Amino acid sequence: KIGKKELREGWESLNTAKTDDVQVVFFGCPHLTIGEIEKVARLLDGKKKADGVRLWVSTAEPIYVLAQRMGFAETIEKAGGVMVTDTCLMAFPYDQMESPATSAATYSARAASYTARRGIGVQYGSFEQCINAAITGKWGG
């Protein structure tokens, strides 16, 4: 049986960050649908990600093409985000970046689990919380 205690333990296991600083915000594990990309674009419209934050939005190539046609990719890229296709979060080069990342935020339980296994502190929450983290560089900021 799963009760409140088990749900809390599960949620806590996905929130492994020791700091409110967020260096990477990752959307797309599993790959985002066009509706989810639209939501990211709507939340980012007219805004910019914080300096030092890397914002990745991952999807399948055909969905990316559709996002380009609908203007969502441009909105995300104008905000400083990067859209990537046909790749997995497990391939994200946290430790190989010019400035290696030690903290991340995601809306995806799968992504939070995978990221924590790689020794990266994770903030797990909603699309809105993750977009806010991308814009401010802080969880809850």
PAVEXGU-617831 format. One record per atom (N, C-alpha, C): x, y, z. Coordinates in steps of 0.05 Angstrom, whole numbers, padded with zeros to 5 digits, always signed. Atoms other than C-alpha are relative to their C-alpha. Example, Ala and Ser with C-alpha at 12.3 -4.5 7.8 and 13.67 -1.06 7.14 Angstrom:
residues 2
+00018-00024+00000 +00246-00090+00156 +00018+00024+00000 -00016-00024-00001 +00273-00021+00143 -00015+00022+00014 
//
This chain:
residues 141
+00017-00024+00000 +00000+00000+00000 +00017+00025+00000 -00014-00025+00001 +00022+00070-00015 -00018+00021+00014 +00014-00021-00015 +00002+00124+00034 +00016+00025-00001 -00013-00026-00001 +00023+00194+00052 +00030-00002+00007 -00028+00004-00008 +00087+00170+00084 +00017-00008-00023 -00014+00009+00023 +00109+00133+00022 +00002+00021-00022 -00001-00022+00019 +00091+00191-00023 +00020+00021+00008 -00019-00020-00010 +00131+00239+00021 +00029-00011-00004 -00027+00012+00004 +00191+00191+00020 +00009+00001-00029 -00006-00001+00028 +00187+00186-00055 +00007+00028-00010 -00006-00027+00008 +00184+00261-00064 +00027+00009+00011 -00026-00008-00013 +00242+00272-00015 +00023-00013-00014 -00022+00013+00014 +00284+00221-00053 +00006+00013-00027 -00004-00014+00025 +00276+00263-00116 +00011+00028+00004 -00011-00026-00006 +00297+00328-00082 +00026-00003+00016 -00025+00006-00012 +00370+00318-00068 +00019+00024+00002 -00017-00024+00000 +00398+00389-00076 +00005+00009+00028 -00008-00011-00026 +00436+00418-00018 +00000+00030+00000 +00000-00029+00004 +00429+00489-00045 -00024+00008-00016 +00022-00011+00017 +00375+00533-00076 +00010+00009-00027 -00011-00007+00026 +00423+00550-00133 -00007-00021-00021 +00006+00018+00021 +00402+00520-00199 +00017+00007-00024 -00018-00004+00023 +00452+00512-00256 -00011-00011-00026 +00012+00013+00024 +00412+00468-00304 -00029-00004+00005 +00028+00007+00000 +00338+00464-00318 -00005-00017-00024 +00003+00020+00021 +00319+00403-00358 -00029-00008-00004 +00026+00009+00007 +00253+00390-00393 +00003-00022-00022 +00001+00019+00021 +00241+00327-00433 +00010-00028+00007 -00007+00028-00007 +00249+00260-00398 -00026-00012+00011 -00004+00006+00028 +00210+00230-00431 -00003+00026-00017 +00001-00023+00018 +00213+00276-00492 -00026+00014+00002 +00024-00017-00002 +00165+00334-00490 -00019-00004-00025 +00020-00001+00021 +00101+00333-00531 -00002+00029-00010 +00003-00027+00010 +00082+00393-00573 -00016+00018+00020 +00015-00014-00020 +00032+00413-00519 +00018+00009+00024 -00018-00007-00022 +00086+00412-00465 +00020+00022-00010 -00018-00020+00011 +00133+00452-00510 -00014+00027-00001 +00015-00024+00001 +00078+00503-00520 -00002+00012+00028 +00002-00009-00028 +00071+00508-00443 +00027+00013+00008 -00026-00012-00006 +00146+00520-00435 +00003+00027-00014 -00002-00025+00015 +00145+00573-00490 -00018+00021+00011 +00019-00020-00011 +00084+00607-00460 +00011+00011+00027 -00011-00008-00026 +00118+00609-00391 +00025+00017-00003 -00025-00015+00005 +00182+00637-00421 -00004+00025-00017 +00005-00021+00019 +00150+00686-00470 +00007+00028+00013 -00008-00026-00009 +00184+00754-00462 +00019+00000+00023 -00018+00002-00022 +00231+00729-00408 +00027-00011-00009 -00027+00011+00005 +00305+00709-00405 +00008-00017+00023 -00011+00017-00021 +00339+00654-00368 +00022+00016+00014 -00022-00014-00015 +00389+00676-00314 +00027-00008-00012 -00027+00007+00008 +00462+00680-00331 +00010-00023+00017 -00010+00023-00015 +00496+00616-00311 -00018-00024+00001 +00019+00022+00001 +00434+00574-00320 -00001-00011-00028 +00004+00014+00026 +00430+00523-00376 -00028-00011+00000 +00027+00010+00003 +00360+00509-00400 -00002-00017-00025 +00002+00019+00022 +00350+00447-00442 -00029-00010-00002 +00026+00010+00006 +00285+00426-00475 +00004-00022-00021 -00005+00023+00017 +00288+00356-00505 -00026-00011-00011 +00023+00011+00013 +00240+00327-00555 +00009-00018-00024 -00006+00016+00024 +00236+00281-00616 +00002+00019-00024 -00005-00017+00024 +00259+00310-00683 -00026+00009-00013 +00025-00009+00013 +00189+00311-00715 -00015+00021+00017 +00014-00019-00018 +00161+00348-00654 +00015+00027+00000 -00016-00024+00002 +00219+00398-00657 -00007+00016-00026 +00007-00013+00025 +00203+00412-00730 -00027+00015+00003 +00026-00012-00005 +00131+00425-00710 +00002+00025+00018 -00005-00023-00019 +00154+00470-00652 +00012+00024-00015 -00011-00021+00016 +00195+00510-00702 -00022+00014-00016 +00021-00011+00017 +00136+00519-00749 -00021+00016+00016 +00020-00014-00017 +00091+00541-00691 +00011+00023+00015 -00012-00022-00014 +00141+00591-00664 +00009-00005+00028 -00007+00007-00027 +00152+00555-00598 +00030-00002+00004 -00029+00003-00002 +00225+00538-00611 +00013+00028+00001 -00011-00027+00000 +00240+00611-00627 -00003+00014+00027 +00005-00012-00026 +00208+00634-00562 +00019-00011+00021 -00017+00014-00019 +00248+00583-00522 +00029+00009-00004 -00027-00008+00007 +00313+00601-00558 +00005+00030+00006 -00003-00029-00007 +00301+00677-00549 +00004+00003+00030 -00002-00002-00029 +00295+00664-00475 +00027-00011+00010 -00026+00011-00007 +00364+00630-00477 +00000-00030+00003 +00002+00029-00002 +00340+00558-00478 +00012-00013-00025 -00010+00016+00022 +00368+00504-00522 -00019-00024-00004 +00016+00024+00006 +00324+00453-00557 +00018-00021-00012 -00015+00023+00010 +00355+00385-00568 -00019-00022-00008 +00018+00021+00009 +00327+00326-00604 +00013-00028+00003 -00007+00028+00001 +00330+00251-00598 +00024-00007+00017 -00021+00007-00019 +00376+00249-00538 -00012-00005+00027 +00009+00007-00027 +00369+00224-00467 +00014+00017+00021 -00012-00015-00022 +00382+00261-00403 +00025-00014+00010 -00024+00015-00008 +00432+00206-00387 +00025+00009-00016 -00023-00009+00017 +00475+00236-00443 +00007+00030+00006 -00006-00028-00006 +00473+00307-00413 +00028+00002+00012 -00028-00001-00008 +00546+00327-00404 +00005+00018+00024 -00003-00016-00024 +00541+00356-00333 +00029+00005+00006 -00028-00003-00010 +00614+00343-00316 +00020+00007-00023 -00018-00007+00023 +00642+00358-00386 -00004+00028-00010 +00005-00027+00008 +00616+00428-00392 +00023+00018+00008 -00020-00019-00007 +00662+00488-00391 -00001+00007+00029 +00006-00005-00028 +00631+00503-00324 -00017-00023+00010 +00015+00024-00008 +00611+00435-00295 -00023+00007+00019 +00024-00005-00016 +00542+00433-00264 -00001-00019+00024 +00004+00017-00024 +00527+00407-00194 -00028+00001+00010 +00028-00002-00009 +00454+00427-00188 -00018+00002-00024 +00019+00000+00022 +00393+00418-00232 -00029+00001+00011 +00028+00000-00006 +00318+00427-00232 -00015-00013-00023 +00016+00014+00020 +00266+00385-00268 -00028-00005+00010 +00028+00007-00007 +00191+00370-00269 -00004-00030-00001 +00003+00028+00006 +00204+00297-00286 +00012-00017+00022 -00011+00019-00021 +00211+00243-00232 +00022-00017-00012 -00021+00016+00014 +00250+00201-00282 +00026+00016-00002 -00024-00017+00003 +00298+00258-00297 +00013+00005+00027 -00011-00005-00027 +00306+00273-00223 +00015-00024+00010 -00013+00025-00009 +00323+00201-00208 +00026-00005-00015 -00024+00004+00016 +00372+00195-00266 +00022+00020+00008 -00019-00021-00006 +00405+00261-00249 +00013-00004+00028 -00011+00005-00027 +00413+00245-00175 +00019-00023+00000 -00019+00023+00002 +00446+00179-00193 +00027+00008-00010 -00026-00010+00011 +00500+00220-00228 +00013+00019+00020 -00013-00017-00020 +00515+00259-00164 -00007+00029-00002 +00008-00028+00003 +00479+00323-00185 -00023+00005+00019 +00022-00007-00018 +00435+00357-00133 -00024+00008-00016 +00025-00005+00016 +00363+00360-00158 -00021+00014+00017 +00025-00012-00010 +00304+00405-00145 -00022-00011-00018 +00022+00012+00015 +00240+00369-00167 -00025+00015+00005 +00024-00015-00004 +00177+00408-00179 -00016+00003-00026 +00018-00005+00022 +00126+00435-00228 +00014+00014-00024 -00009-00016+00023 +00136+00465-00298 +00005+00029+00009 -00002-00028-00008 +00124+00533-00267 +00024+00005+00019 -00023-00003-00018 +00175+00523-00211 +00026-00002-00016 -00025+00003+00016 +00227+00500-00262 +00005+00024-00017 -00004-00024+00017 +00215+00559-00308 +00009+00023+00018 -00009-00021-00019 +00221+00606-00248 +00029-00004+00008 -00028+00005-00007 +00287+00572-00229 +00018+00007-00024 -00016-00008+00024 +00312+00582-00301 +00003+00030-00002 -00001-00030+00002 +00295+00656-00298 +00015+00013+00023 -00013-00013-00023 +00321+00670-00228 +00027-00013+00008 -00024+00015-00008 +00376+00617-00220 -00002-00011+00028 +00005+00010-00027 +00345+00598-00153 -00025-00016+00001 +00024+00015-00004 +00296+00546-00131 -00017+00015+00020 +00018-00016-00017 +00236+00583-00103 +00006+00030+00001 -00009-00028+00001 +00269+00649-00121 -00019+00018-00015 
//
